[in-house]
Amino acid sequence: MTDSLSDAPEISLIHDYLHTYHATLVTTDGCYAVSVQGEIVVNDLRIPYHLVPDEGFLGKSGKWRKLDSAARFAMLKARWNDEARAKLEAQLVQCAGQVLTIARDFDLDPTATLAAFQAKYELARFRCQLALDRIAALKGGKAATRQADKTHNAVNLSLYPESFTVAQAMPRHFIAILGPTNSGKTHAAMQHLMKAQSGVYLAPLRLLALENYRRLTDAGVAVSLITGEQRKLHPEATHVASTVEMLNPNRVVEVAVIDEIQLLEDQDRGAAWTAAVCGVPASTVYLLGALEAQPAIESLVKRVGGTLEVRKLQRMSPLEMEKKPLGSLSNLQAGDVLIAFSRREVLNWRDQAVEQGFKVSAIYGNLSPEVRQAQAERFIDGETKIVVGTDAIGMGLNTPARRIIFTTANKWDGYAEGTIAASLAKQIAGRAGRFGEHEAGFVAGLDAKTHQIIAALLKQTSEPLPSTGFFVSPNLDYLQQISGATGETKLQPLLELFAKHINVHDEFFLPANLSEQIEKARWLDTLNLPLTDRFVFSLCPISTKFAMLESAFKDWTQARAKRRAAPLLRMDGMGGRNELQYLEDTCKLYSAYAWLGFRMPDTFPSGEMAESLMQSTSEQIDKLLQKQNTSRKPAKVSKVRRGAWGK
């Protein structure tokens, strides 16, 4: 999420100021802050830093959003300027001097300790204290420090790549194909994969795994589809199309394709891409993604070993900003895609487009991949003329859109609304003007303000991904090592210990965002379950923020603890907008049951039925959407009934 700017001139002004002062705006702990880069020199040693100054917080997201443009710029200049840099660097020089003195006196290597100065989202004073704690730990001292060392050594992630023994034992050649949306990155990689004797395609989304499974199948390749919730196994499969989390690090293949490699920087899911690059056992590994991922790729490949070839592609058809905003939905044309950033707004704009006489496809993240694909195919086939969607269309859906129209430039980040990142704006806008369908792609805002902001975002230079700080999630082995070192047996504190001690050795690997997993662990630790079961349940892709799903999750875990089979409930409903939400949640419930069915079939014996119900529910959702997408009258809301599915 970038800074929440109110108009295009201020976006450019703040962007230029940040660039001049080697800084970026970040969101951390629900606040906006300025993160800065630079270098200090102590005893002829050059020490880089990337930190949030102690006075670099600009305010809570909500408060920052309420400020006008002039106030935001004034606050930024007050918090980060030449005087502030001098103060920060004096603080770092003092800390580094103490570290180097101790390192010299006790013959220690200060390199890993001073790497604490590189943490994009963290305050300088905390990192200085961490550096001093690290050098104190190296020096030895208190018993508590020795116990901490024992814990640290149980999670030595400086050796993380070496834990993938099969991949590390073989020579690997990496080919990074980088470019903007609509540059043809996937074509060459998939052609090589199709011709290979064996291979694997690793996708960020089940939708993309499904799309390329069909692509390989159509090419006559014996391929299996493997995702967390779904299996289509070919008895003689030479290839696999799967989501990235389902990587099999023990199956050697000729070619691997890892898609959307820039997601290495994603705090929630980036760990799966780190694991894939470190652990996919393929002679040739394609890394497909955005241009800004190059420094990260070069750094990570250097660390894991292997040769690297970088190919850069340009967009195959031009992308142009319309001279003026759309202004009104009466100006919509066939081939337009309207972008909103919430399910509610998508359905609202969908209804308005239908009122203009258009048949519409609706696409948003809460829909299953099958429904999203079905909605997109209606647009591709010409059955519908307009798409209304969220940023879910930015990845994995190749639609013949002529023009992308942003209804807003703001998106909720979990704390407040703020202007979308330039990288996201470019990824979505890039879907316009698919090569072979249109000579050029066009982009517009619905209103003048949105039009100006989007135009400014598309002109921004994207910040390169960091070349350190790759995210890692704990596997069961790491947690068992920590348990052995500390005597701790509960999952929640083990996850917290992992997050706390993972970065002691260096900053090359960092803990992924474990907050949702830790929240599930808090409940799981109350049950009589072995650590192995609690760990698996903590990874189950079901949100406990919704009452129906939370209730199901607790029922399932209790059934496992009581050594009983968990029955699958069939959820039935009838017509109306409320029914749409209900069916979406029901589809997620079936999906989670199927996921558990693959991992604990004795407790979840109806996994195949869950897959079948997931598919039939997706078809219901698609039919209901299509009815609403083509009807000028809003669908009537009716009651929902629930029926029990037999054991």
Secondary structure by P-SEA (a helix, b strand, c coil): cccccccaaaaaaaaaaaaaacbbbbbcccbbbbbbccccccccbbbbbbccccccccccaaaaaaccaaaaaaaaaaaccaaaaaaaaaaaaaaaaaaaaaaaaacccccccccccccccccaaaaaaaaaaaaaaaacccaaaaaaaaaaaacccccccccaaaaaabbbbbbbbccccccccaaaaaaaaaacccbbbbbccaaaaaaaaaaaaaaccbbbbbccccccccccccccccccccccccccccbbbbcccccccccccaaaaaaaaacccccbbbbbccccaaaaaaaaaaaabbbbbbbbbcccbbbbcccccccccccccccbbbbbccaaaaaaaaaaaaaaccccccccccccaaaaaaaaaaaaaccccbbbbcccccccccccccbbbbcccccccccccccccaaaaaaaaacccccccccbbbbbbccaaaaaaaaaaaacccccccccbbbbbbcaaaaaaaaaacccccaaaaaaaaaacccccccccccccaaaaaaaaaaaaaccccaaaaaaaaacccccccaaaaaaaaaaaaaaaacbbbbbbbbbbbccaaaaaaaaaaaaaaaaaaaaaacccccccaaaaaaaaaaaaaaaaaaaaaaaacccccbbbbbbbbbbbcc
